[in-house]
Every structure is written in C-alpha cells, then in structure tokens.
Amino acid sequence: MSGAHTHRHGGATTCIEIDLGDARIIIDAGSGIADLGRVAIGNPKPTLLLMTHLHWDHVLGFPHFAPLYTPGWSLDIRGVPRDGTGVLDAMNNISKPPLFPVDLRVAAAAQVSTENLPSTGTTVFHGAEIAWMPVAHPGGCTAFWFQLGGFKIIFTGDLELRQTDLGALHSFAQNADLLICDAQYTEQEYLRYTGWGHSTNLDAAALAVATGAKRLLLTHHDPRRSDDEIDTMVADARQMFAHTEAARDGLTVSGSF
C-alpha cells in the first residue's frame, strides 16, 4: 500500500527480476511488474515468468506489463496449477471484461507460451539452474532455488514457516548467498494471524541461521507497515542474523555477495 509511510521501502507487491545478461527471469507478477515492464520494454530478450502462486497480490500487475503488448517480446510463463487451473489461464481470467477492458488473449502482441509445473522439479534456463518445492500457504505456494554464476539464490515465496516441512526446506535452502524470505508479521502479530500463511521477521532470521545463508532480505511487508516499522523489524532480526536487510522497491543486488 503506497503512501507517505512507504517512501523508502515502497508499496509494490511481489515482483523480482534476475538478469541473466542474454535473458531474464521474473518471479511473480505483482504490481511491481508494471514498473519493471516500463524499464525493460526496450530490451526484449527471452523472459521466463515463474509464478509462486496465484493470489491476487501476485498477479494483479500482469495486465499492466507493457512488454505483453509489444511485438518482438518472448514471454514463457510457468508455475504449479492451483485448484486445477493453470497459471496462464488464471491470469487471463482476471484480465478480461468485466474485470479488465480488453481480453489479453486478444490484445497480447508478445509471443506467449506456458507450462504447468509439477509440485517439485528442476530445469535450466539460459544457463541458470532452477529448482522448486512446495511450501505451506493457503492454496499452495512454491519456493524457488536459483544457481547462476556460482551464486545461489533462494526465494521462499509466501510461506508460513511454522506450518512448513522444515527438514525439506532446510535441505533445499542450504548455503544460499541470498535468501529472500517472507516476513510479513511480528511475533506479536503472528499470534493473531496463525494459519494465514505468512512468517515473522524472527522466523526468517532463524531460517537464515539454520541454512547457513550469507545474506537475508525480509520481504512481503504487511501493507499496513510503515518504513519505520520495517526498520524496527530488521533491527530485531539482526539480533539473530546480522546480515539482514529489508527488500524495497527498486533494490538491486549485484556483484559478489
């Protein structure tokens, strides 16, 4: 939720880009994908869009992704089906009348392909090794693992760590150079929102310690959260894991971790 209270960390919903040089990977199509599209539109290299799940905050930016309407673009959309619905079908369903002025299946000018993924698996895209596994979140969600250029990145997606198979997750997420983890709630808030599918800042810090991560980014900030409150959550997490930061709109991580 954007406003004066989010000037430093921003208010966009989930969208992460991994730039591979000759290609790109995008994770989720939250509202942040609109800004990404405006920046990337002049650089139409092969693009893989991976969807962690299909909740509204992770798909609402898709019809506002300018490259979708641009000839010369190639967009490969993959994700685990939810409730029997494939990822592209689900996003098309929210991007047509009466919810959107045009039907994307008609309006799209990019070359769009899609693949429904099994709940776990591995693949390679333009030299990047990718693996994924399910995590605990209402309706299901997927965590992704990326190995590229000698660096390992883990994105947990939306997950409730206290409901997740921690043995499987710890094995999956070992020794990440960068761990990006759901940390929507404080410990006190979690008492009220147990079962809602999200973790706390201290849960995320504990995961970083347990898996030997080098760096932790807290993400999926509560839409009511102010910049100052996020700073406090980071400071609290650093008591457990010193190399903790908060994800923010436009943050770029590059070079050696």
Protein Blocks (a to p, Z undefined) as FASTA:
>chain_A
ZZfklmmnopadcdddddehjaccdehjbfklmmmmmmmmmmcccdddddfblcfklmmm
mmmmmklmgghiacddddddeehiafklmmmmmmccfkbfbdfklmpmbdcddddddfbd
cddeehiacdddddddehiaadddddeehiacddebjadfklccfklmmmmmgoiabdcd
ddfbcfklmmmmgonlpacfklmmmmmmmnopabdcdehiafkbcfklmmmmmmmmmmmm
mbbccddehiacehjZZ
